[in-house]
Amino acid sequence: MKQFLAFVRKEFYHVFRDRKTLLLLFGMPIAQIILFGFALTNEIKNTKIVICDNSNDIATRAIIDKLEVSKNFEIEQVFLNNNEIEETFKKGKVKLVIVFPPNFNHSLNHENKAQVQIIADASDPNTANTLTMYATSIIGDYHKELMAGRKIPLQIETEMRMIYNPELKGATNFVPGVMALVLFLVSVLMTSVSIVREKESGTMEVLLVSPFNAVLVVISKAIPYFFLSIINLIVILVLSVTLLDMTIKGSVILLFLESALLIITALSLGLLISNSTASQQTAMIISLMGMLLPTVLFTGFMFPLENMPLVLQVISNIIPAKWYYIIVKSIMIKGLGFSAIWKETLILMGMTLFLLIVSIKKFKVRLS
């Protein structure tokens, strides 16, 4: 029995000395419960909306106050005219606009009927349906309060308008998300094992004594996978247009250029992983498991980012696929040009340069 307890005690010592084991035992459950608890929810909260109040009377202000105290909405601006609605949606900062016509309160009290228009960005149809349902419910609550003790019925009609995707096709949200996920993960995975494979096969010595410099060796590893990823992109777009009836409203050339930028970003990250690891197995685990969950969670096509705590929203900014997802939706669904996505493009370019420089710096010209 003493020997058994000695072995158990020894095993405890091994566990507590190994920081990687402790991280798996305690760090992973904590990280997963936080992520799954805060991020994996379809409930939509704190969504930025705009109010276009053409009436600005006691009734519209009362409804705006109800919208403002709701946890589902965060009022970004209140316009007094509707000339800026289209530009507001193009910027991508809001997903819903509520428009009150002139003389709203007058129509309600004298004609016993008034109308409210709810305009939603339906590039994400699920989010658009949920937000319009929330807004309609709040307006309905105000209507019930008005009807309390009244003999003459009052009616508030809500007119729905879905822009960018009036048919509410699920492909408009699914296709850009899959493009971001597939292009990023596949490119990272393919290149992450390229240099490690040379180390394990023993051919790295030959490359190091060749007349090529480190920069050319690193770049040469990425070029074949770049063209293979472009073929992947073409296949995805052809299938989306032919089978899913997905239309590309913007410039196809711009879409290819932006996709090529994401592929280069992913290849640079893959090369950095390959330069930093000693085995193909480790490189594959880091590139696949380490990149899959953050890409799925923080891109925004499966779970709304605004629902997440501020810390997770900040973390999402370092995920390249998030910025590419915004770019693809702007080009394919909204039909916007470079002027609408130049900020996201600059962010991806900055990430690419940083990752490429670091991966070249990490490339060892001597084998230990």
Secondary structure, 3 states (H helix, E strand, C coil): CHHHHHHHHHHHHHHHHCHHHHHHHHHHHHHHHHHHHHCCCCCCCCEEEEEEECCCCHHHHHHHHHHHHCCCEEEEEEECCCCCHHHHHHHCCCCEEEEECCCHHHHHHHCCEEEEEEEEECCCHHHHHHHHHHHHHHHHHHHHHHHCCCCCCCEEEEEEEEECCCCCCCHHHHHHHHHHHHHHHHHHHHHHCHHHHHHHHCCHHHHHHCCCCHHHHHHHHHHHHHHHHHHHHHHHHHHHHHCCCCCCCCCHHHHHHHHHHHHHHHHHHHHHHHHHCCCHHHHHHHHHHHHHHHHHHHCCCCCCHHHCCHHHHHHHCCCHHHHHHHHHHHHHHCCCCHHHCHHHHHHHHHHHHHHHHHHHHHCCCCCC
